[in-house]
Amino acid sequence: MRLFLIRHGQTQWNVEGRAQGHTDIPLDEHGEKQAQMLASALSCECLDRIISSDLQRSAGTAQVIANETGVLLELLPELRERNIGDWEGLPYRRLWQGMDELEAQGIPRELIKAPNGESIRQVWDRLDSVVAALDKLERPVAVVTHGGTGALLLAKLLRGTIQTGRAFRLGNCAITELERRQHDSFVIIRYNDISHLSGLRVMEGNLESAAT
């Protein structure tokens, strides 16, 4: 069984460096081109299922893959990005500064949350049901999600910890491919691959991890 873990295409807020969270931002024109090139790259992979976050930047990316492959798209709210509540729309530099200040006060990074938002720990926990479902699949599946959530999901699939997720950085429409081997464990076949986006501009620093 192979699993293609994919981050959504570029949005205008990605370009502006603003935290999106649950704010339902669509793909921009560049992101739509990325999604088309991604779909072409996956067209020969014999996908059995396509599962995506229901936020439109992710669902829109996944729908292009579904159109290209003829595979039905399934939407899961559990794959949404972390809800950043009242901090959504802030520049990432301000968001990180606020989190650093709270962490300096002794609050563990994974427990920090904005007013009306959720913590990294809460995202980690809500992915349990997703991993349980993926563990039962036997045929190739594409999972389209977000930078932070994707990093945490990757850590869970590799049987890592919540801290493991902080090591991963996922680019827009990048593919991380995993394969299930013996004892139901996953191994990484390729990581954060954007070779299918050849010729398109790649934004410097437009990577997201579970650290946010």
Secondary structure, DSSP 4 states (H G I P E B T S, - for coil): -EEEEEE---BHHHHHTB--TTS-PPB-HHHHHHHHHHHHHHTTS--SEEEE-SSHHHHHHHHHHHHHH-PPEEE-GGGSPPP-GGGTTSBHHHHHHHHHHHHHTT--GGG---TT---HHHHHHHTHHHHHHHHT--S-EEEEE-HHHHHHHHHHHTT--TTGGGG--EETT-EEEEEE-GGG-EEEEEEEE-GGGTTS---TT-EE-TT-
